[in-house]
Amino acid sequence: MLADLALVLLDTANRVLTLLLVALGLAVTFGLMGIVNLAHGEFFLLGAYAHVALERLGLGFWWGLLLAPVFVGAAGWILEVVVIRRIQDRPLDSLVATWGVGLAIKQAVVLLFGPASHTVAPPFATTVAIAGTSYPVYRLFVMALALAATGLTILLLLRTPFGLMVRGTVADRGLAAATGLPVRRLDALAFAYGSALAGLAGAATAPLMSVDPQMGVGFLLPAFLSVLVAPASGAFGTVVGAAVVGGSESLAATVVSPVVAQLLVLAGAVLLLRLAAGRRYGRER
Amino acid sequence: MSREPPLPALVFWAVLGLAPLVAPGWLLAQLAQHLGYGLLALSLAWVWGQAGLLSFCQALFFGSGAYLFALLALGRIPGLPDSPWLGLLCAPLFSALLAFLLGLALLSARIGSGAAWAVMTLVLGVIAERVAVTSPWLGGSNGLVGVPPLAVPWPSGTFELVDPLPLYLLLFAATALVHLALARHIASPAGALVRAVRDDALRAAHLGIDPLRLRLFVFTGAAAIAGLGGGLFAAQFGFVAPPLLGLGLSTEALVWVAVGGRGSPLAALVGTLVVKGVEELLGRWLEAWWPLAMGLVVVAVVLAFPAGLVGGLLARRGRPVPADVAGGARRAAVRTSS
């Protein structure tokens, strides 16, 4: 009984923290910068496939984990400079354009790697005994990585000059530019950072699931919901959002079917947004 | 763009009306299918282009219409007779009811525009497809097959609408009527109010317009159009399957409307016929490269032709398209031009 409970709690924590890792990139690009990047799921996908490709090249697991975010961050930089910057004042259009980019990325992955699924071997296949149940060490590693990435992101945004400049740019572009901040470069850098986080999430979770072209979709939507229901934009709020969305879905799925669990989470998210509507009044966009 | 120039629409419908004289049966069947998708595109052009509600779940209402038609035609709804005509009548009504309830839940939570709305509609579409896949009553992932076609009593026995020509004429009439009604609405004062809410909901509210009511009206009405298209689709092909509800078709419709032009229903229709036509011609040849090309085309169109390819041409003939056709941007003034 205790072992069952421990397993449920561990699985829930695992789901929440994995979701947090995916949602963290969105917290920067969507929550902070206000850009809805529908290619975020495909950036997650790119991270996982970059990992697969780097392993094929003979580089080990840790190099893959390190280089995949760099590669995806570069892809994010290009997307910001080539597409998003040009349609900054047309928010709905940037949704459609980034969705087109996502479609192209996903299909390019299919063409390069085939529609079948790939696997990445975890660096440690051992399990550890926790409260009477055995749990894979790699899952615990991903959970720790999610917490570490969140902590680093919070430090980066709140405690560094870069973070201050990014927040200043978001708060008032005109004033930031007038005081001499390189607002365009900050946009691109911040967006690339958020994208790199998606790549990190893809590379880190690749050993936990089958790497196939559809893997991005399953995480994109809960991640967006997490950022939407987050009580505050930025990394802190996203921790709460991911805990609410991932936790409730994971716990509900132990009682009802996964589809019903998703419906419940969606209904809950709408309810939360409705309760928060008063707070958001006046800046409805 | 508020009012379509009438000449291009007349030419468009005249060409399609004369098509049966020259087109072979297979082409008519294909055109009939694409006109059904055209209804979906009209519905999306209304919610997205006019009301500024970028919907990623418009196929949900197409699919729900198709499923309701199939359920009624197969007699799978207890207490109701198995009747295709009743199905065709109820398909748009059911889709509209669904949209009304979902729209009310989202809009009254002040999820009325922009990112939150788009994400919520995305989630709705994905969940709807999964519901259909997991429900045995809806046929699971195989969907429902053997849906009986529409039939009319004829002196020499019942006449079933299965041949390309009668099906084409049915789809032609339905799509043309919907297009006419939509164009009239868009040119009417009510259509101008819808655009006022799109351009600045807060200002519209201060002028005494209820944004929620107008958005709900458009969302519900557009769902009825999509539901009609779905019902006709099921009547035409005799089967329904979960992909009709899902994200895939919703975003495909987004491509048609973006490429054609969301500002005008005619442009959205032409976009649908052109994109689907090119897909039929090149899709088999391009295979996996087709979605890749589609993705890049969408990006290019959004960057270079914000009003769409056809929409841009139409605008050159008629009045100029406002610089911000996306709507919702604060700096855009309320345009109450009719």
Interface residues (C-beta under 8 A of the other chain):
Chain A: F30 G34 V36 V83 R86 I87 D89 R90 P91 L92 D93 L95 V96 A97 W99 G100 V101 G102 L103 A104 I105 K106 Q107 A108 V110 L111 V217 L221 F224 L225 L228 S257 P258 V259 Q262 L263 L266 A269 V270 L271 L273 R274 A277 R280 Y281 G282 E284 R285
Chain B: W48 G52 L54 A105 L106 S108 A109 R110 I111 G112 S113 G114 A115 A116 A118 V119 M120 L122 V123 L124 V126 I127 R130 V131 T134 A201 L202 L247 T251 L254 V255 A258 A288 W289 P291 L292 M294 G295 L296 V297 V298 V299 V302 L303 P306 D324 A326 G327 G328 A329 R331
